[in-house]
């Protein structure tokens, strides 16, 4: 998801840097997938940390 958003961001920004016609508005929406990818990855990290803490508490008792 992040990779698709990153590519869409590069494709969306390129016309501004090259001085060509900008892409349609939906490309800006696809660029938002980069942020969504970060959120999904962050949620996965938090779930992993929580699971590790639960497991550590269960082992120490």
C-alpha positions in Angstrom: 0.0 0.0 0.0 2.8 2.4 0.9 4.7 1.5 -2.3 1.6 2.3 -4.5 1.2 5.6 -2.7 4.8 6.5 -3.1 4.7 5.8 -6.8 1.5 7.8 -7.2 3.2 10.7 -5.3 6.2 10.6 -7.6 3.9 10.5 -10.7 1.8 13.4 -9.3 4.7 15.6 -8.5 6.7 14.9 -11.7 4.6 17.2 -13.9 5.1 20.2 -11.6 8.9 19.6 -11.7 8.9 19.0 -15.5 6.6 21.9 -16.4 4.0 19.6 -18.1 0.2 19.3 -17.7 -0.7 18.0 -14.2 -2.4 14.6 -13.8 -6.1 14.3 -12.9 -7.3 14.8 -9.3 -7.7 11.1 -8.6 -3.9 10.8 -8.7 -3.7 13.0 -5.6 -6.2 10.6 -3.9 -3.9 7.7 -4.7 -1.0 9.6 -3.2 -2.9 9.4 0.1 -2.2 5.6 0.1 1.3 6.4 1.3 0.0 7.8 4.5 -2.5 4.9 4.9 0.4 2.5 4.4 2.3 4.2 7.3 -0.8 3.9 9.5 -1.2 0.2 8.7 2.5 -0.4 9.4 2.3 1.5 12.7 -0.8 -0.4 13.8 1.0 -3.7 13.1 4.0 -2.6 15.2 1.7 -1.6 18.1 -0.1 -4.9 17.9 3.2 -6.8 17.9 4.5 -4.8 20.9 1.3 -5.5 22.8 1.4 -9.2 22.0 5.1 -9.4 23.1 4.2 -7.7 26.4 1.3 -10.1 27.0 3.5 -13.0 26.3 6.2 -11.7 28.6 3.7 -11.3 31.4 2.4 -14.8 30.9 5.9 -16.3 31.0 7.0 -14.5 34.2 4.1 -15.6 36.3 
